Amino acid sequence: MIFAHISLMLVALSASSKTFSQNPSFERPPIDYHNAETLDPISQLAVKVQTGDVELQHEKDFGYLRSLLKALDVPLSSQTLVFSKTSLQLQRISPRTPRALYFSDDVYIGFCQEGDVLELAATGPQQGATFYTMSQQKQEQPAFIRDRGNCLACHATGRTQNVPGYLMRSVFPDERGQPRYGRGTHLTDSTSPFQERWGGWYVTGTHGNMRHMGNSTCNDDTTAFDRETGANCNALDRFIETGQFLSPHSDIVALMVLQHQSQMHNAIAAANYETRQAVHQAKQMNELLERAPDHLSETARRRINTAAERVLQHLLMCDEFKLTDRIIGSSQFTAYFEKIGKRDQRGRSLRDFDLQTRLFRYPCSYLIHSDAFDGLPTLVRTKILQKLVAVLTGKDTREAYQHLSSETRKAMLEILRDTKPEFRKVERSTNTN
């Protein structure tokens, strides 16, 4: 509902094999998705607006967008443009009037020209993704309206790892922006072949001989899709009136970060939900069987271990598509993103880009420093860090992690030691045991 292509899919991670419609377990304790307190950046900003501590400014053409970006510390350079009709305000979207998306580590904002609302989502430390809208009509006190179920009616899928989360999709759009569903769609993440990425998106920046689906439309379900015309495009003037947007860019590097971040957020939320549900159900069984309240069954331990393993694989970007040419963004996003990274004593950061054979120079997700990761239950967070220590110290030699050279593992180990105190603590504990 909220984002075109970053479809915010809502469903609960269930211990059973039942479908979403049969068993919306996220609506019940311990998750209690609709009723539990949210502590994400948007809910926190809403309080500040209500109390008068923050005043949002309204503009004629952009409504509250510019002011909201500033208040939530979302960089303008993160702008990406999507023109397929796949979201809430689809009547406003076309190849001439794409929707602008902006993001930070934990906030997503969608803007349509002459749109009725801004579409918002934020990831908090407990509940995963939460969705909001805000009217674009000038108001004395702007209000953030939390979604109470509309998104759940259609955005429920395993493609978000079965949790409230995000989905970035690539479609075959026609000249009006309507997806040609007969040709299929592609889930876009770090593992996606380059040629399947960004159908229905505008893409600025260069990528050598590699080809993507951006900047192009198709006439029917049978003709070949043109990947050449829109390749290596540094300006969008031939497609849109760029002056109608806050930025003239839809930066390729921002798109690549977005596709990693969306599924990384989902993996973290899935581990959060699974662990809390496993512990909750274990306590119920303990009461029935008159066991110690804190007893954790072998079944619960397996569930938590599996969830931790999924996070680790996303964290270390397993099966990432290998780039065959250099990527160069068109905006200031690359420089901005690297600048805000936590750095070790040698000046290295998990936000440093590679962009020649892979996205990051040190492929361990920067979201390990996020509130969402730190908000994971201790049981699963510690398990993830223990597994990460094993990989980076060379004790875990499984095939899944062979994409990491010994030199790269050593560098990531040193970066995490200097930038994440909890990692150092877990490493010391692991070595002691």
C-alpha positions in Angstrom: 0.0 0.0 0.0 2.6 2.5 1.0 5.4 2.3 -1.5 5.4 1.6 -5.1 7.8 -1.3 -5.5 9.0 -0.9 -1.9 5.7 -2.7 -1.1 5.3 -2.7 2.6 4.1 -6.2 3.2 2.5 -7.2 6.4 2.2 -10.6 7.8 3.2 -12.4 11.0 5.9 -15.0 11.4 4.0 -18.0 12.6 5.3 -21.1 14.3 2.7 -23.1 12.4 2.3 -23.7 8.6 -0.9 -21.8 8.4 -1.3 -18.9 6.0 -1.6 -15.3 7.0 -5.4 -15.2 6.6 -5.8 -18.2 8.8 -3.3 -17.2 11.5 -2.4 -13.5 11.8 -0.3 -14.2 14.9 1.3 -10.8 14.9 -2.0 -9.4 16.1 -1.8 -11.4 19.3 0.7 -11.4 22.2 3.6 -11.3 22.5 3.8 -9.1 19.3 0.4 -7.4 19.5 1.3 -5.5 16.4 -1.6 -3.0 16.3 -1.7 -2.2 20.0 1.9 -2.3 21.3 3.7 1.0 21.8 5.8 2.1 18.8 9.1 3.8 19.4 10.1 4.4 15.8 11.3 7.9 14.6 7.9 8.8 13.1 6.0 8.1 16.3 8.6 10.1 18.2 8.3 13.0 15.8 4.5 12.9 16.1 4.8 13.6 19.8 7.1 16.6 19.2 4.8 18.0 16.6 1.8 17.6 19.0 3.6 19.3 21.9 4.9 22.1 19.7 8.6 21.2 20.0 8.7 20.8 16.3 6.9 22.8 13.7 6.6 21.4 10.2 6.5 23.9 7.3 4.2 23.6 4.3 5.1 24.5 0.7 2.8 24.9 -2.3 4.3 22.3 -4.5 5.8 19.8 -2.0 3.5 20.2 1.0 5.3 19.0 4.1 7.8 16.9 2.3 10.9 19.1 2.6 10.2 19.9 6.2 9.6 16.3 7.1 12.8 15.1 5.5 14.7 17.6 7.6 12.9 16.7 10.8 13.5 13.0 10.3 17.1 13.5 9.1 16.4 11.8 5.8 18.9 12.8 3.1 17.6 14.5 -0.1 20.3 12.6 -2.0 18.5 9.3 -1.2 15.8 10.2 -3.7 14.7 7.4 -6.1 11.9 7.7 -8.6 9.4 5.0 -9.4 6.8 5.3 -12.2 4.8 2.0 -12.2 1.3 2.1 -10.9 1.6 -0.2 -8.0 0.8 1.9 -4.9 -1.9 3.7 -2.9 -1.9 6.8 -5.1 -1.6 5.0 -8.4 -3.8 7.5 -10.2 -1.0 10.1 -9.5 1.8 8.0 -10.9 2.9 7.6 -14.5 6.2 7.7 -16.4 5.8 11.5 -16.6 4.9 11.9 -12.9 6.8 9.2 -11.0 6.7 8.9 -7.3 9.7 10.0 -5.2 11.0 7.8 -2.4 13.4 9.0 0.2 15.0 6.8 3.0 17.4 6.8 5.9 18.5 3.8 8.0 15.0 3.5 9.6 12.6 5.8 7.8 10.9 5.7 4.3 8.9 8.6 2.8 6.9 8.5 -0.4 5.8 11.6 -2.3 3.4 12.0 -5.3 2.9 15.2 -7.2 -0.5 16.6 -6.2 -0.8 13.7 -3.9 -3.4 13.7 -1.1 -0.9 12.3 1.5 2.7 11.6 2.2 3.2 7.8 2.7 5.5 6.9 5.5 7.1 3.9 7.1 9.6 3.5 9.9 11.4 0.6 11.5 11.4 0.6 15.3 13.4 -1.5 17.7 10.6 -3.9 18.6 7.7 -3.9 16.2 9.5 -3.8 12.8 7.9 -1.7 10.1 5.0 0.5 11.0 3.1 2.5 8.4 1.6 6.0 8.4 0.1 8.7 6.2 0.1 12.4 6.6 -2.2 14.8 4.8 -0.6 17.2 2.3 -3.3 19.8 3.1 -2.0 22.6 5.1 -3.0 22.2 8.8 -2.5 24.1 12.0 -1.1 20.9 13.5 -0.2 18.1 11.0 -1.1 14.6 12.1 0.5 11.2 11.4 -2.1 8.6 10.9 -1.0 5.1 11.7 -2.4 2.3 9.4 -4.8 0.1 11.3 -5.3 -2.7 8.8 -5.8 -1.4 5.3 -2.2 -2.4 4.3 -2.8 -5.9 5.8 -5.5 -6.7 3.4 -3.2 -7.0 0.4 0.4 -6.7 1.7 0.9 -10.1 3.2 3.6 -12.2 1.7 6.5 -14.5 2.3 8.5 -12.1 0.1 9.0 -9.9 3.2 10.2 -13.0 5.2 6.7 -13.1 6.7 6.9 -10.1 8.9 5.8 -6.4 8.7 8.5 -5.3 6.3 9.5 -4.1 2.9 9.6 -5.4 -0.6 11.4 -3.9 -3.6 10.0 -5.2 -6.9 10.9 -4.9 -10.6 8.1 -5.1 -13.2 7.6 -4.7 -16.9 5.7 -1.4 -17.1 3.7 -0.2 -20.2 3.8 3.4 -21.5 1.3 4.4 -18.8 3.2 2.8 -16.0 0.8 -0.1 -15.7 2.7 -3.4 -15.0 2.5 -6.1 -17.6 1.9 -8.9 -15.0 1.8 -11.4 -17.8 5.5 -11.0 -18.1 6.1 -11.6 -14.4 7.8 -9.6 -11.7 11.1 -9.8 -9.9 11.9 -9.5 -6.2 14.9 -7.1 -6.1 17.5 -7.7 -3.5 21.3 -8.0 -3.3 21.2 -11.5 -4.9 19.2 -10.3 -8.0 20.8 -10.6 -11.4 21.5 -7.1 -12.6 19.4 -7.5 -15.7 16.2 -8.1 -13.6 16.6 -5.0 -11.5 14.5 -1.7 -11.4 11.8 -2.3 -14.0 9.4 0.6 -13.4 12.1 2.8 -11.8 14.2 5.6 -13.1 17.9 5.0 -12.7 20.6 7.6 -12.9 24.3 6.8 -12.9 26.6 4.6 -14.9 27.2 0.8 -14.8 29.4 0.0 -17.8 28.4 -3.1 -19.9 25.8 -4.3 -17.3 22.2 -3.7 -18.2 19.1 -3.2 -16.0 15.4 -2.7 -16.6 15.1 0.9 -15.5 14.2 3.9 -17.6 12.2 1.7 -20.1 8.6 0.7 -20.9 7.1 -2.1 -23.0 4.1 -2.2 -25.3 2.8 -5.7 -24.8 3.6 -9.1 -23.2 5.4 -10.5 -26.2 7.9 -8.0 -27.5 11.5 -7.8 -26.3 12.2 -5.5 -23.4 14.6 -2.6 -24.3 17.5 -2.5 -21.8 19.8 -0.4 -24.0 17.9 2.9 -24.3 17.9 3.6 -20.6 21.4 2.4 -19.8 24.1 4.6 -18.3 21.8 7.5 -18.0 23.0 10.5 -15.9 20.0 12.8 -16.5 16.3 12.3 -16.7 15.3 15.4 -18.6 14.1 13.4 -21.6 11.7 11.5 -19.4 10.4 14.0 -16.8 10.4 17.6 -15.7 13.1 17.2 -13.1 12.3 20.7 -11.7 9.1 19.2 -10.3 11.2 17.2 -7.8 13.5 18.1 -5.0 16.4 16.4 -6.8 16.9 15.6 -10.5 18.4 12.2 -9.6 17.2 8.6 -9.0 20.7 7.4 -8.0 21.8 3.9 -8.8 23.8 3.6 -5.6 20.8 4.6 -3.5 18.8 2.0 -5.3 21.4 -0.7 -4.5 21.5 0.3 -0.8 17.8 0.3 -0.7 17.5 -3.2 -2.0 19.9 -4.5 0.6 18.4 -2.5 3.4 14.8 -3.6 2.8 15.5 -7.3 3.2 18.0 -6.8 6.0 15.3 -5.0 7.9 12.9 -7.9 7.3 15.4 -10.4 8.5 16.0 -8.5 11.7 12.2 -8.2 12.3 11.7 -11.9 11.5 14.3 -12.8 14.1 12.7 -10.5 16.7 9.2 -11.9 16.1 10.3 -15.6 16.0 12.3 -15.3 19.2 9.6 -13.5 21.2 7.0 -16.0 20.0 9.3 -19.0 20.8 9.9 -17.7 24.3 6.2 -16.8 24.9 5.1 -20.3 23.7 7.8 -22.0 25.8 6.5 -20.2 28.9 3.0 -21.3 28.2 4.2 -24.9 27.9 6.3 -24.6 31.1 3.2 -23.6 33.0 1.2 -26.6 31.6 4.0 -29.0 32.3 4.9 -27.5 35.6 8.5 -26.8 34.6 10.7 -23.9 35.6 9.3 -20.6 34.1 12.6 -19.8 32.3 13.1 -23.3 30.8 13.7 -23.1 27.1 12.8 -26.2 25.1 15.0 -27.7 22.4 12.3 -26.7 19.9 12.4 -23.1 20.9 16.2 -23.1 20.8 16.1 -24.5 17.2 13.7 -21.8 16.2 15.9 -19.1 17.6 19.0 -20.6 16.1 17.4 -20.7 12.6 16.3 -17.1 12.9 19.8 -16.1 13.9 21.3 -18.0 10.9 18.9 -16.1 8.5 20.0 -12.8 9.9 23.7 -13.8 9.6 23.3 -14.6 5.9 21.7 -11.3 5.2 24.2 -9.5 7.4 27.2 -11.0 5.5 25.4 -10.6 2.1 25.6 -14.2 1.1 24.9 -15.0 -2.6 25.3 -11.3 -3.5 25.3 -10.8 -7.3 28.9 -10.2 -8.5 29.2 -7.0 -10.4 31.1 -7.2 -13.7 31.6 -3.4 -14.2 32.0 -0.3 -12.1 29.0 1.5 -10.6 29.1 5.3 -10.4 26.2 7.2 -8.8 24.9 10.5 -10.2 24.3 12.4 -7.0 25.9 13.1 -3.6 24.4 10.0 -2.1 27.6 7.9 -2.2 29.7 10.6 -0.4 26.9 11.2 2.1 26.4 7.6 3.0 30.1 6.9 3.5 30.5 10.1 5.6 28.1 9.1 8.3 29.7 5.7 8.9 31.2 4.7 12.2 35.0 4.3 11.7 37.6 2.1 13.3 41.1 3.3 14.3 42.3 2.9 10.8 39.4 5.0 9.3 37.5 2.0 7.9 33.7 1.7 8.0 31.0 -0.8 7.1 29.6 2.0 4.9 32.6 2.1 2.6 31.6 1.2 -0.9 33.3 -1.1 -3.4 31.0 -0.7 -6.4 33.3 -2.7 -8.7 32.6 -6.3 -7.8 30.1 -5.9 -5.0 28.2 -3.2 -3.1 30.3 -2.7 0.0 34.1 -3.1 0.5 33.4 -4.8 3.8 30.3 -6.9 3.3 28.8 -6.8 6.8 25.6 -4.8 6.9 25.8 -1.3 8.4 22.4 -2.1 10.0 24.3 -4.0 12.7 24.6 -0.6 14.2 20.9 0.1 14.0 18.3 0.4 16.8 16.4 -2.4 15.2 19.4 -4.8 15.6 20.1 -3.6 19.1 16.5 -4.1 19.9 16.6 -7.8 19.2 15.9 -10.0 22.2 19.2 -10.8 23.9 18.8 -14.5 23.2 18.9 -14.1 19.4 21.1 -11.0 19.3 23.9 -12.8 21.2 23.5 -15.9 19.0 23.9 -13.8 15.9 27.0 -12.2 17.2 28.5 -15.5 18.3 27.9 -16.9 14.8 29.5 -13.7 13.3 32.6 -14.1 15.5 32.9 -17.7 14.3 32.8 -16.6 10.7 35.2 -13.7 11.0 37.7 -15.6 13.1 37.7 -18.5 10.6 36.2 -21.1 12.9 33.1 -21.3 10.7 34.3 -22.6 7.3 30.9 -23.4 5.7 30.5 -22.8 2.0 27.9 -20.1 2.6 30.7 -17.8 3.8 33.4 -18.6 1.4 32.8 -15.3 -0.5 34.7 -13.6 2.4 38.5 -13.7 2.0 40.7 -14.1 5.0 41.8 -10.5 4.5 38.2 -9.2 4.4 37.2 -11.2 7.5 40.2 -9.7 9.4 39.2 -6.2 8.3 35.6 -6.6 9.3 36.6 -8.2 12.6 38.8 -5.1 13.4 36.1 -2.7 12.4 33.5 -4.3 14.6 35.9 -4.5 17.6 36.3 -0.7 17.3 32.8 0.3 16.5 30.5 -2.1 18.4 31.3 -2.7 22.1 28.8 -5.6 22.4 30.7 -7.4 19.6 33.9 -7.1 21.6 32.1 -8.4 24.7 30.7 -11.5 22.9 34.1 -12.2 21.2 35.8 -12.2 24.6 33.1 -14.4 26.1 33.4 -16.8 23.1 37.2 -17.0 23.4 36.9 -17.6 27.2 34.5 -20.5 26.7 
